[in-house]
Amino acid sequence: MALEIRTTRTTHPKALPAPAELGFGKHFSDHVLVVDWSEKQGWHDARIEPYHGFTLDPAASVLHYGQALFEGLKAFRTDAGDIQLFRVHAHGERMGKGAPRLCMPALETPDFIAAAKAFVNVEQSWVPAAQGTALYLRPTLIADEPFLGVRPSSRYKFFLIGSPVGSYYGGDALKPVRIWIETEQSRAPRGGLGAVKAAANYAASLQASVRAKKAGFDQVLWLDAKEHAYVEEVGTMNLFAVFGDTLVTPPLSDSILAGITRDSILALAPALGIKAEERRVSVRELIEGQKNGTLKEVFGSGTAAVISPVGELSTGTDKIVIGNGQPGEIALRFYNEITGIQRGARPDTRGWLTKVVSSASVSAAAQL
Ligand SMILES: *Cc1c(COP(=O)(O)O)cnc(C)c1O
């Protein structure tokens, strides 16, 4: 049965921050969507309410054993004034596949889509219009049964909040970043949680990331946990390298997150005339590629930044400098193509967009 969502609108709407003030994840829109789950009732009591904090029992399982899973997707305002979600179906499917890894129930994909659409519809005024901006949605699933025994919770909460965002790194969207090659810690071991968007993966990544920042780098390059030889991800993004004229990305595994931006890049590559391969890439291959001139580009991909060019990779002893401080040509082409589709400036031939508000209905409503 489809989820029925009750809406209580805020009586104290806040003002949308100026585009230059947005940053990433600093501001939150006026409402929160919440759905509860119990063994008896399944998903029930779906509601959109004025933004508020939760009361969690101090014994709530999520606070002790970390059953928490999230998603991140964006709603865009087109130049024509439509509001649309990018690949909401794929995000719903991914959450649905990830939840069982943490023994959690997930919303059915159609309910996930309905929740995202209903939320964005209520938060229309929070979808910024400027180039490079969006309303970032953060659907999250947590275990909230008060019980300290170690077993899956019998109660869960799905919630969704919205944050109007500018470019992820502030200022220059495509400024190449400096990356520390992490050879000590691992983000995700084989057989671990790396393939799902578990909050725990982020907890595991913070220390290396803080150390890298202290050493003057922007993020870390994660290597495979077993040999520390093969590249896996960069920060919280999937990794791409260009050797000669071929785009290469590591194949999905249980330690690599199946990024939807990654999938979009691989889907778009043939149409852009770019040869793409999914295969393992070692740090050694990157170092040799730079020495012999075949390594042309390295970039990360993710919903927040879309594409993030890498200008330098360093282990402390080995330093790989890529490009000349400018984004690579292939990185730029994917950035323009994906952001063009998201904003309605390029055709969506793959059904990636879900319209939430159409400019026609907005102007019709305005005339009433
Ligand atoms: C979310 C995430 C990505 C990027 O996924 P997108 O769907 O493209 O946003 C990549 N790696 C990790 C570890 C992630 O958590």
The ligand as an SDF file (V2000), in Angstrom:
LIG
                    3D

 15 15  0  0  0  0  0  0  0  0999 V2000
   27.8370    8.8630   -1.5370 C   0  0  0  0  0  0  0  0  0  0  0  0
   29.1850    8.3180   -1.8400 C   0  0  0  0  0  0  0  0  0  0  0  0
   29.7400    8.3920   -3.1260 C   0  0  0  0  0  0  0  0  0  0  0  0
   29.0970    9.1110   -4.2690 C   0  0  0  0  0  0  0  0  0  0  0  0
   27.8460    8.6060   -4.6110 O   0  0  0  0  0  0  0  0  0  0  0  0
   26.8580    9.4790   -5.4770 P   0  0  0  0  0  0  0  0  0  0  0  0
   25.6600    8.6240   -5.6060 O   0  0  0  0  0  0  0  0  0  0  0  0
   27.5250    9.7560   -6.7690 O   0  0  0  0  0  0  0  0  0  0  0  0
   26.6030   10.7320   -4.7030 O   0  0  0  0  0  0  0  0  0  0  0  0
   30.9770    7.8140   -3.3370 C   0  0  0  0  0  0  0  0  0  0  0  0
   31.6540    7.2030   -2.3510 N   0  0  0  0  0  0  0  0  0  0  0  0
   31.1550    7.1350   -1.0990 C   0  0  0  0  0  0  0  0  0  0  0  0
   31.9450    6.4660   -0.0450 C   0  0  0  0  0  0  0  0  0  0  0  0
   29.9110    7.6830   -0.8030 C   0  0  0  0  0  0  0  0  0  0  0  0
   29.4360    7.6050    0.4410 O   0  0  0  0  0  0  0  0  0  0  0  0
  1  2  1  0
  2  3  1  0
  2 14  2  0
  3  4  1  0
  3 10  2  0
  4  5  1  0
  5  6  1  0
  6  7  2  0
  6  8  1  0
  6  9  1  0
 10 11  1  0
 11 12  2  0
 12 13  1  0
 12 14  1  0
 14 15  1  0
M  END
$$$$
